[in-house]
Amino acid sequence: MKETIIQTLKSNDFKISIEDLAQKLKVKDLFELNQDLDSLIHDFKIIKTQNQNIYLLENSKYKAGTLKMNPKGFGFVNDLTQLDADDFFVPPTMTNGAIGSDVIVYQVSKGRDDKIFAEIIEIAERTKEMVIGEIVKSRDGQFLDFIPTDLSLSNFRVVMVNKRDFELKPNMLFKAKILEAKDRKLFVRLKKMIGDSTKAADRILSIAEEFNIKTEFGYKTIKNAEEVNIPVIKEQDEIKRREKTSLIDTMLVTIDGSDSKDLDDSIYVEKVKDGYKLIVAIADVSHYVKPRSPLDNEALLRGNSTYLANKVLPMLPKILSDDLCSLNPNTEKFALACEMMFDQNGNLISKKVYETIMISKARLTYSEVNEYFANKHWTKQPEVAQMLDVAKELYLAIAKIKAANGMINLDVREAKVVMDKDSNVLEIKARETGESEKLIENFMVSANEAVAELIFEKELPFIYRNHQKPEESSLVEWYATIKSFGIDPKLTNLEMIDPKNLNKTLMQIDNQISDPISNELLHLSLLRHMEKAKYGLENVGHFGLASKCYTHFTSPIRRYSDLMVHRYLKQYIIQNEKRDFILQSNQEFINKACPIINETEITSVDCEREVVKVCMVEYLSDKVGRVFDGTISIALKFGFFVQLENMVEGLVHISTLGDGLVYDEKLQTLTKPDNTFYRMGQKVKIKLVGADIKKRTIDFELVK
């Protein structure tokens, strides 16, 4: 029927309603018709709109795209079927009620001056259903207006259809549902008061709402959390069941950030006759959060915890994440342990997983363990220090093997925001990574690999953490960048690239680029050219970690993927459950859950970055006019970004650099007519000319 649908569209000027299509084809089975339509939509042959119209995209005058709006009222369309195509300009009069991020049907036309532009015909999908805004006084002071924080909507006059339902006051932050965009008016329904725009904590919360990240738990979820909040000591039957594998007397410790409260993981390392024993004991969240319970349903929707600069938006209510499940010291906790044996060189010899009961003997922080490793200064139990010495031995041995296998070590810092108790920004600085962070990372990677291998060997449905090798085109771009720094990787066949080859190139960078900032920027550039790691049913390996088989096992308090892994480990290994209907059910659920948690992970990362960006703007807002030293982090066709020593980044716009600049996309270089050029890694002196909290922008100008 699919070919008939296409022919019908061609004979109907490439457009038809679903109702008319069904009549023309004399379709009785609408289910079959919709299946064929969905298949054609998936293949980008057709597109369906909100008004239930079908447009032909293949060899047609109609195209499908995503709209990007400018605050001044015009926009640009990014074509969905030709990803490398240029964006088409959309005049303000041709938007036809569409707003930024809408998926739209459009036509390309020519104006009187032969300039090509896009005219929006119809909206296919409104991806942005909600909008965050601030209540402000109108210019004449007589009314209260809703001003969206999304600047792409600033050219609309917002009409609040239910404003009488709230006692509105200036500075209130609201979340509203978008009803309709028409005649430069945006009709919205106020849904939720978020807070006060003059308070930093509420401004940060509004960003989470902007990304549709849940900030509160519903009644059913809280009630379920209270129901399962049973201290371990009261579960005598469960304690007895775990007696044979108890780790109560084992010197397990947690090592986390000083402000962390959701303590997922603990470690114990012992030197044995032929090598080392490593136990990674993880909070047994699956003991409390049962499949299809309100807690489980909510955790899947959230996918993961989101870590903002001033607070955590947890995947599970705090009664679980910070208390019941958290491996707080000197308290009995249920855990799932991965016990691994290594030889003296750090090679994994054996592995096993079991349910256990444990007590964390110490709550250690990264900073105090780093201090101990550096200066041997220690005030806690001496036996913990002895265990840490052995742990460091094993970590260094494992790290050496991983490096030899090609584990890609991207030494890239992140910005850390320091705040006061009211969430006002006091300082932005680089987050340093020491030996203790690397130790924990290596032990967690080892446990994740061991668990993945255990299940992969059994050929059972499982959730893997996959990382594809970079696309050849991405590597070509990156190699062009590093060659401009005088580095020749001597690789001719990028199709055959493997982690070992890429690591050799990184070592070349480390050896030849002495400036630490430029070195870091080249590492960061590679990270930007790498594929995104994703969850999936099929194991394809993890390129970045040089792992043939990988999963996430170590953080079930804050990642739903890990909670799933714990359940399958219990089913397959501890309960030996392998009935066909169970395996089929697991496979179906993995296929359902993976797209959800892949998406929530991206959303959380984007939200966390946006919060840090806003904090950077606020930090600089009282420093306009000051001169800074910085390093160009990337050059683009509209200017270049400069990174300060404290990781704050802002734009030097091309309009401030004079006329005639030419951008070389391959080398990411801006060149002036006098051959002065700007590129990544250059040291510059810049003046801060703007830090706009509303626009969330930082603007610099070169100091000549």
ROGU-47880 format. One record per residue (C-alpha): x, y, z; residue in one letter. Coordinates in steps of 0.001 Angstrom, whole numbers, padded with zeros to 6 digits, always signed. Layout:
N
XYZa...
This chain:
704
+000000+000000+000000m+002964+002351+000585k+003606+002904-003127e-000102+003594-003654t+000015+006244-000909i+002950+007962-002622i+001256+007895-006047q-001951+009315-004520t+000029+012182-002978l+001736+012911-006311k-001614+013133-008079s-002986+015360-005307n-000368+018131-005476d+001796+016324-002871f-000645+016931-000003k-003753+015208+001362i-005631+014789+004644s-005604+011336+006252i-009403+011253+006001e-009365+011995+002252d-006538+009514+001719l-008525+006745+003407a-011534+007538+001206q-009488+007642-002016k-007836+004312-001213l-011148+002872+000035k-009342+001674+003155v-011318-000387+005635k-008395-001338+007890d-007185+001987+009366l-004636+000130+011501f-002849-001125+008373e-002982+002350+006804l-001455+003953+009911n+001275+001306+009984q+002227+002113+006397d+002093+005851+007105l+004357+005402+010160d+006821+003435+008034s+006905+006175+005376l+007325+008839+008077i+010216+006866+009581h+011915+006774+006165d+011370+010549+005684f+009228+009904+002596k+006245+011774+004072i+005398+013891+007109i+002180+014116+009128k+001049+017416+010672t-000901+018389+013778q-003958+018924+011563n-003759+015324+010301q-002519+016269+006855n+000076+014244+004936i+002784+015886+002799y+005062+014093+000351l+008735+014959+000938l+010419+012823-001714e+010694+014641-005074n+008201+017219-003848s+007905+020980-003437k+007383+020420+000301y+010179+019941+002805k+010359+019141+006520a+012561+020960+008994g+013108+022287+012484t+012579+025994+013105l+015106+028110+014979k+013735+031522+015960m+015613+034779+016480n+014372+037218+019176p+013801+039781+016395k+011017+037674+014861g+012697+035986+011923f+013938+032414+011878g+015923+029718+010119f+014854+026245+009037v+017173+023285+009454n+016141+020590+006954d+015429+017172+008482l+016128+015132+005358t+019368+016844+004260q+021481+017312+007378l+024339+019013+005500d+022029+021491+003727a+022220+025219+004437d+019615+026711+006750d+016852+028686+004995f+015891+032156+006192f+012265+032583+007349v+010932+036179+007271p+008805+037271+010268p+005672+037294+008068t+006187+033668+006957m+006304+031854+010328t+002581+030941+010208n+002128+030509+013976g+005241+028363+014438a+007631+028881+017336i+011256+027890+017922g+012006+024120+017870s+008736+023273+016068d+008976+020578+013402v+007401+022184+010354i+006461+021706+006704v+007898+024451+004500y+008377+025564+000908q+011379+027345-000574v+010557+030520-002529s+012343+033404-004242k+011743+037054-003410g+011787+040045-005752r+015536+040430-005262d+016048+036722-006083d+016871+035976-002448k+015762+032511-001369i+013629+032162+001748f+011436+029552+003411a+007702+029868+003957e+006226+027735+006725i+003128+025879+005525i+002075+023914+008577e+003259+022694+011989i+004007+018976+012141a+004982+018748+015795e+005197+021210+018662r+008157+019928+020665t+008020+022796+023153k+004818+022488+025172e+005815+024543+028205m+007460+027922+028693v+009105+029555+031711i+008538+033249+032261g+008837+036121+034684e+005992+038402+035739i+007015+042026+035153v+005269+045380+035119k+004297+046678+031682s+006069+049774+030371r+003286+052065+031554d+003216+050307+034931g-000520+049562+034727q-000387+045860+033846f+001591+042723+034599l+003161+040901+031655d+004618+037416+031238f+008128+037649+029751i+009524+034288+028554p+013060+033358+029594t+013386+031741+026148d+014525+034683+024037l+013289+033040+020828s+009766+033829+022105l+010494+037440+023030s+008901+038800+019843n+005507+037402+020937f+003103+039239+023216r+002139+036618+025777v-001536+036340+026693v-002191+034579+030020m-005660+033070+029599v-006020+032240+033315n-004129+035057+035003k-007056+035680+037361r-006449+032245+038894d-003272+033584+040518f-002437+036597+042642e+000300+037836+040331l+003169+040012+041546k+006320+041312+039845p+009373+038971+039917n+007269+035811+040121m+008623+032944+037994l+005971+030756+036349f+005771+027653+034228k+003019+027891+031600a+001544+025621+028939k+001671+026921+025362i-001822+026824+023860l-001439+028643+020544e+000779+031069+018641a-001180+033420+016398k-000727+036933+015005d+002447+037494+017075r+000529+036530+020216k+001418+033524+022363l-001516+032188+024349f-000483+030353+027519v-002099+028811+030585r-000229+029409+033852l+000442+026047+035495k+002903+026445+038344k+004571+029197+040348m+008294+028340+040561i+009619+031102+042772g+011067+034607+042920d+013370+035837+040133s+015365+037927+042637t+016476+034749+044444k+019383+032824+042917a+018074+029428+044078a+014728+030016+042356d+016425+031154+039146r+018367+027878+039076i+015189+025910+039785l+013500+027647+036851s+016233+026307+034535i+015425+022752+035652a+011752+023464+034925e+012779+024851+031538e+014268+021436+030700f+011149+019702+032064n+013142+017998+034806i+010913+017089+037705k+011653+019048+040877t+009120+017381+043184e+007756+013892+043851f+004062+013021+043693g+001960+011663+046542y+002063+008015+045378k+005851+008033+045077t+006357+009584+048518i+003882+007137+050059k+005696+004203+048430n+009028+005526+049761a+007615+005697+053283e+006273+002144+052968e+009672+000671+052049v+011599+002762+054590n+012353-000171+056889i+015749-000134+058661p+017954-003135+057888v+017966-004175+061548i+014239-004919+061345k+014615-007275+058365e+015918-010289+060282q+014856-012856+057673d+016741-010990+054948e+019786-010581+057202i+019804-014328+057871k+019504-015090+054134r+022642-013009+053471r+024701-014309+056413e+026947-016589+054335k+028034-013694+052133t+028069-011027+054860s+030688-008260+054627l+029866-006786+058041i+033439-007305+059279d+035132-006229+056037t+036955-002869+055912m+034661-001342+053262l+034877+002442+052863v+033208+005061+050679t+035200+007784+048880i+033105+010667+047527d+032913+014433+047290g+032637+016274+050598s+029083+017412+049832d+027811+014069+048436s+024882+012467+050256k+023841+009709+047846d+026671+007256+048532l+026248+004404+046015d+029575+002632+046148d+032149+001292+048607s+035473-000486+048136i+037748-002923+049913y+041176-004037+048669v+043330-006778+050136e+046717-008119+049127k+046530-011898+048757v+049077-014596+047925k+049080-014223+044143d+047789-010679+043746g+044843-008630+044974y+041225-008996+046005k+038923-006068+045155l+035360-005890+046461i+033103-003195+045049v+029933-003220+047175a+027027-001204+045773i+023830-000044+047495a+021097-002647+046926d+018426-000243+045705v+016541-003065+043962s+015731-004540+047385h+013495-001514+048019y+012413-000313+044563v+010299-003048+043008k+009399-003254+039292p+006284-001298+038269r+005911+000251+041749s+005285+004031+042002p+008954+004493+042944l+010069+002472+039933d+007744+004251+037495n+008956+007643+038698e+012617+006577+038564a+012231+005457+034943l+010605+008760+033951l+013459+010705+035568r+016085+008277+034271g+018801+009665+036514n+019531+012254+039161s+020377+015761+037954t+023199+017616+039704y+022712+021374+039698l+025265+023817+041072a+023376+024247+044339n+021333+021072+044765k+020536+017585+043522v+017253+016703+041832l+017308+013014+042778p+015955+010062+040827m+014567+008691+044102l+013101+010562+047085p+015746+011691+049577k+014463+009292+052214i+015958+006596+049953l+018767+008389+048094s+020352+010093+051117d+019368+007687+053901d+017849+004221+053446l+019942+003194+050401c+022956+005463+050906s+026012+003650+052302l+026351+005998+055260n+029080+004999+057746p+028598+002729+060760n+025139+001600+059617t+024055-001815+058384e+023106-001711+054702k+022050-004222+052081f+024390-004292+049102a+025205-006117+045891l+028913-006962+045741a+031208-007608+042807c+034280-009463+044060e+037268-009577+041721m+040645-011291+041941m+043631-009744+040131f+047147-011039+039616d+050145-008979+040728q+050191-007125+037396n+046532-006066+037623g+045056-008628+035235n+041544-009795+036167l+041605-013498+037106i+038091-014147+038415s+034859-012395+039286k+031607-013099+041122k+028504-011216+042209v+026485-011792+045376y+023943-010178+047692e+025394-009089+051004t+025016-007001+054131i+027722-004489+055028m+028791-001611+057232i+030876+001206+055772s+033786+001650+058193k+034601+005193+057057a+033098+007971+054971r+036151+009351+053165l+036372+012336+050840t+038415+012688+047670y+040337+015631+049109s+041449+013853+052298e+042513+010720+050398v+044423+012887+047901n+046081+014616+050847e+047048+011238+052305y+048470+009985+049007f+050473+013209+048581a+051738+013796+052126n+050856+010673+054134k+048872+012907+056495h+046154+010787+058171w+044053+011212+061328t+041522+008393+060918k+041816+004640+061543q+045364+003451+060680p+043972+000234+059146e+042046+002349+056616v+045292+004057+055581a+046949+000656+055153q+044058-000489+052956m+044328+002708+050873l+048014+001997+050218d+047127-001441+048835v+044231+000066+046863a+046597+002549+045212k+048957-000290+044225e+046115-002157+042533l+044688+000961+040878y+048051+001831+039309l+048434-001737+038017a+044910-001732+036512i+045424+001742+035002a+048668+000603+033351k+046900-002344+031697i+043936-000193+030617k+046318+002352+029083a+048142-000431+027215a+044787-001698+025912n+043934+001779+024638g+041638+003303+027278m+041377+006923+026148i+042448+009245+028937n+040968+012649+028155l+042396+014995+030741d+039661+017642+030659v+038713+019797+033638r+035211+021008+034454e+034049+024228+036054a+033042+024127+039712k+030644+026727+041106v+031162+027837+044716v+028041+029328+046310m+026893+030788+049605d+023931+029383+051562k+021508+031431+049428d+022936+030049+046143s+024674+033301+045224n+027826+032644+043201v+031016+033345+045146l+033579+031807+042832e+034045+029806+039635i+037076+027536+039538k+038387+024454+037770a+037442+021150+039372r+040688+019282+039922e+040966+015491+039611t+043455+013737+041892g+044670+010198+042529e+041635+009241+044634s+039177+010187+041875e+041185+008141+039365k+041364+005212+041808l+037586+005105+042239i+037029+005554+038497e+039306+002606+037688n+037692+000354+040300f+034179+001238+039108m+035149+000618+035465v+036584-002760+036493s+033352-003712+038276a+031202-002541+035369n+033268-004582+032916e+033226-007673+035137a+029449-007582+035550v+028876-007055+031815a+031155-009986+030968e+029372-012268+033459l+026045-011804+031684i+027392-011541+028131f+028996-014966+028538e+025554-016384+029390k+023929-014811+026277e+020982-013421+028260l+019020-010182+027660p+020906-007345+029343f+021430-003597+029223i+024844-002516+027929y+026582+000840+027903r+027807+001182+024334n+030246+003666+022859h+030771+003528+019097q+034076+004500+017527k+034128+008041+016071p+032837+008647+012561e+035645+008912+010007e+034456+012406+009010s+034726+013555+012649s+038268+012231+012939l+039243+013949+009673v+038112+017270+011205e+039964+016625+014462w+043162+015551+012716y+043047+018720+010608a+042913+020722+013842t+045853+018973+015502i+047914+019099+012294k+047574+022894+012409s+049457+022643+015728f+052308+020806+013993g+051284+017319+015086i+051357+014573+012455d+049558+011440+013695p+050798+009432+010674k+047501+007579+010326l+046375+006863+006771t+043359+004600+007322n+040946+006321+009691l+038341+003631+009061e+040549+001204+010990m+041115+003541+013936i+041164+001871+017340d+041633+003199+020896p+045362+002339+020888k+046018+004464+017787n+043998+007346+019180l+045882+007129+022473n+049195+007355+020621k+047981+010592+019049t+047004+011944+022483l+050496+011056+023731m+051950+013014+020792q+049854+016006+021884i+051025+015636+025493d+054677+015442+024386n+054611+018276+021837q+052141+020818+023265i+053736+022239+026396s+051040+024803+027162d+048586+023015+029510p+045545+025006+028341i+046173+024339+024632s+046825+020699+025478n+043529+020483+027334e+041639+022214+024504l+042878+019612+021997l+041731+016849+024357h+038364+018608+024655l+038186+018929+020870s+038533+015145+020551l+035770+014684+023119l+033483+016863+020981r+034241+014702+017939h+033532+011423+019743m+030213+009589+019605e+027829+009774+022571k+027726+006659+024756a+024249+005086+024875k+022366+002254+026533y+021157-000664+024434g+020215-004337+024354l+022979-005309+021929e+026584-005262+023140n+028832-003306+020767v+031604-002503+023260g+032882+000770+024687h+035424+002472+022416f+036562+005135+024890g+037257+002621+027658l+038701+000028+025249a+036160-002421+026680s+034723-005285+024659k+031783-005412+027042c+030501-002676+029367y+027517-001736+031512t+026625+000540+034437h+026403-001303+037765f+027863+001061+040351t+025287+003878+040785s+021717+002536+041223p+020742+005419+043517i+021247+007940+040726r+020932+005954+037449r+017987+003807+036383y+020243+001732+034105s+022159+000474+037145d+018934-000425+038940l+017967-002540+035917m+021397-004204+035941v+020991-005145+039623h+017628-006758+038927r+018984-008848+036060y+022035-009908+038080l+019752-011156+040834k+017508-012969+038363q+020218-014618+036282y+023022-015291+038765i+021522-015425+042251i+018070-016868+041444q+019186-018699+038256n+015977-017476+036572e+016051-018274+032849k+012472-019086+031898r+011598-017997+028368d+008744-015667+029302f+010994-013874+031839i+013760-013437+029274l+011248-012173+026690q+009789-009726+029213s+013276-008448+030110n+014175-007960+026451q+010989-005999+025773e+011525-003803+028828f+015160-003072+027922i+014049-001977+024432n+011397+000251+026018k+013609+001751+028738a+016815+002482+026794c+015420+005288+024569p+013919+006914+027673i+017086+006883+029777i+019286+007850+026817n+017100+010938+026402e+016919+011831+030119t+020707+011607+030367e+021142+014118+027538i+018525+016425+029076t+020212+016336+032492s+023658+017054+031055v+022267+019972+029019d+020474+021342+032078c+023558+021026+034298e+025654+022866+031693r+023050+025606+031328e+023038+026162+035099v+026844+026457+035146v+026648+028867+032191k+024120+031060+034020v+026280+030977+037161c+029242+032165+035071m+027194+035096+033775v+026079+036013+037293e+029653+035765+038565y+030860+038262+035930l+027816+040560+036058s+029548+043045+038418d+032908+042873+036628k+032026+044604+033320v+034949+046741+032139g+037628+044539+033683r+040480+043188+031553v+041383+039482+031642f+043963+037148+030158d+042449+034208+028318g+042891+031495+025710t+040852+031076+022521i+038925+027832+023043s+037329+027637+019582i+036997+029870+016518a+033717+029896+014587l+032370+031859+011635k+030694+034432+013934f+033692+035006+016232g+035674+033089+018801f+035197+031970+022373f+037766+032804+025029v+038291+030711+028152q+039597+032370+031309l+041857+030596+033792e+038842+029772+035991n+037016+028010+033089m+034597+030906+032459v+033999+031313+028722e+032679+034198+026640g+032393+035346+023016l+034419+037849+021035v+031955+038583+018230h+033244+038939+014679i+031601+042386+014431s+034175+043716+016938t+037163+042446+014924l+036914+044639+011834g+035939+043862+008236d+036960+041181+005781g+037539+038235+008090l+037487+034806+006433v+036623+031630+008301y+038383+028359+007469d+035998+025668+008683e+038535+022874+008235k+041206+024554+010362l+038692+026438+012558q+040574+029680+011961t+039440+033287+011457l+041835+035306+009278t+041918+039091+008716k+042936+040748+005414p+046381+041527+006918d+046827+037756+007617n+046322+038146+011357t+044479+035035+012422f+042645+033687+015442y+042485+030024+016368r+042247+027612+019283m+045058+027879+021835g+046057+031499+021204q+046622+033695+024262k+044634+036937+024179v+043899+039883+026435k+040222+040743+026496i+037876+043207+028188k+034500+042164+029554l+031901+044341+027799v+028734+042466+028740g+027368+039832+031112a+023629+039692+030426d+021754+037510+032916i+018523+037652+030883k+020222+036620+027637k+022690+034308+029437r+025573+035691+027406t+029131+036822+028185i+030714+039224+025688d+034380+040146+025423f+036333+042498+023176e+039994+042179+022261l+042306+044640+023993v+044644+046003+021318k
